[in-house]
Amino acid sequence: MNPPAFLTAAGHPLRWQLLTELSRTDLAVHELTGRVGQSQNLVSYHLGKLRTAGLVTARRSSADGRDTYYALDLARCSELITGTGGALHPALRLTAPPVRRGPRTRVLFVCSGNSARSPMAEALLRHRTDDEVEVFSAGTTPKPLHPYAVSVMAERGIDISRARPRQVGEMDGHFDHVITLCDRAKENCAGGTAHWSMAEPRELPEFHDTAGLLDRRIGFLMHTLGEEGS
């Protein structure tokens, strides 16, 4: 019997190192090469293996089309890891640990306009933590809140109609997590702790997709909120 797919894909030491780096933030190839201390050709080869296994996705940068951002598909990893344990013995199926929250954890989501992605992320995290986490959003070049963002969040029972777009420079104090949601914001916002490379939604179905993706990523983020700078 062949070993489970997750073990085959992740078992190589360099691939495991790449997965570990991507578990914290989306990264471009040149960033990964610096973090793992290997050549770009070697890193690209192993990223290809991880993409084939469905563990990693790639998206062309909206800030610099020459770059590609790689992201770890945590939901797919969770599914495969659970199946890996179960393949050996039913008692080894894994369950997620309880959500951890540090005292007065402060989170800031940043995108370019603070008109869609970041206010949606702010609202989703606040909703899922019952206001126990101090969460904010801002933009590098703020513009009016997009009506599709309002309507999509309303369908989820969350009202963001009164959200006011804010400039990053307005935000005061220390943040435990600063998460950029678009590639241009990453280039213009120093001090970010993580980057989620997400396309700017334009049509209504794309707003629904963005809300779903944010909700999934926030679900995993909640397990690290007690870890400063994760």
BELRA-V956816 format. One record per pair of residues at least 12 apart in sequence whose ideal C-beta (glycine too) atoms are under 8 Angstrom apart, sorted by the first residue. I is the first residue (numbers start at 1). J is the second residue. Records with the same first field share a line. If there is no record, write none. Layout:
BEGIN
I = J, J
END
This chain:
BEGIN
4 = 80, 83, 84, 87
5 = 53, 80
6 = 53, 55, 77, 80, 81, 83, 84
7 = 84
8 = 53
9 = 49, 50, 52, 53, 55
10 = 50, 53, 55
12 = 46, 49
14 = 36, 38, 42, 43, 46
15 = 46, 49, 50
17 = 36
18 = 32, 36, 43, 46, 47, 50, 56
19 = 50, 55, 56, 72, 77
21 = 35, 36
22 = 56, 70, 71, 72
23 = 72, 74
24 = 194, 230
25 = 193, 194, 195, 196
26 = 69, 70, 71, 194, 195, 196, 197
27 = 69, 70, 195
28 = 61, 67, 68, 69, 70
29 = 43, 44, 47, 67, 68, 70
30 = 67
32 = 47, 70
47 = 70
54 = 73, 76
55 = 72, 73, 76, 77, 80
56 = 70, 71, 72, 73
57 = 70, 71, 73
58 = 70, 71
59 = 71, 197, 199
61 = 183, 197
62 = 182, 183, 184, 199, 200
63 = 182, 183, 184, 186, 187
64 = 183, 187
67 = 183
69 = 183, 195, 197
71 = 196, 197
74 = 216, 217, 220
75 = 216, 220
78 = 96
81 = 94
82 = 94
96 = 223
97 = 223
99 = 222, 223, 225
100 = 223, 224, 225, 226, 227
101 = 129, 132, 133, 222, 225, 226
102 = 176, 225, 226, 227, 228
104 = 134
105 = 133, 134, 176, 177, 225, 226
106 = 133, 134, 135, 136, 173, 174, 175, 176, 177
107 = 125, 133, 134, 135, 136, 175, 176, 177, 178, 179, 225
108 = 135, 136, 137, 138, 171, 175, 177, 178, 179
109 = 121, 122, 125, 135, 136, 137, 138, 179, 181
110 = 137, 138, 139, 140, 168, 178, 179, 180, 181, 185, 189, 192
111 = 137, 139, 140, 180, 181, 182, 185, 198, 200
112 = 139, 140, 141, 182, 184, 185, 200
113 = 139, 141, 142, 143, 165
114 = 137, 138, 139, 142, 143, 165, 166, 167
115 = 139, 142, 143, 144, 145, 146, 149, 165
116 = 145, 146, 148, 149, 200, 201, 207, 210
117 = 181, 182, 198, 200, 201, 210, 214
118 = 137, 138, 139, 181
119 = 137, 145, 149, 160, 163, 165
120 = 149, 152, 153, 160, 210, 211, 214
121 = 137, 179, 181, 214, 218
122 = 135, 136, 137, 163
123 = 153, 158, 160, 163
124 = 153, 156, 158, 211, 214, 215, 218
125 = 218, 221, 222
127 = 156, 157, 158
128 = 218, 219, 222
129 = 222, 225
133 = 225
136 = 166, 171, 175
137 = 163, 166
138 = 166, 167, 168, 170, 171
139 = 165, 166, 167, 168, 185
140 = 167, 168, 184, 185, 188, 189
141 = 167
142 = 165, 166, 167
143 = 165
144 = 165
145 = 160, 161, 163, 164, 165
146 = 201, 207
148 = 201, 204, 207
149 = 201, 207
151 = 204, 207
152 = 204, 207, 208, 210, 211
153 = 211
156 = 211
168 = 189
176 = 193, 225, 228, 229
177 = 193, 194, 221, 225, 229, 230
178 = 191, 192, 193, 194
179 = 192, 193, 194, 195, 196, 221
180 = 192, 194, 195, 196
181 = 196, 198
182 = 197, 198, 200
183 = 195, 197
193 = 229, 230
194 = 230
196 = 217
198 = 210, 213, 214
END
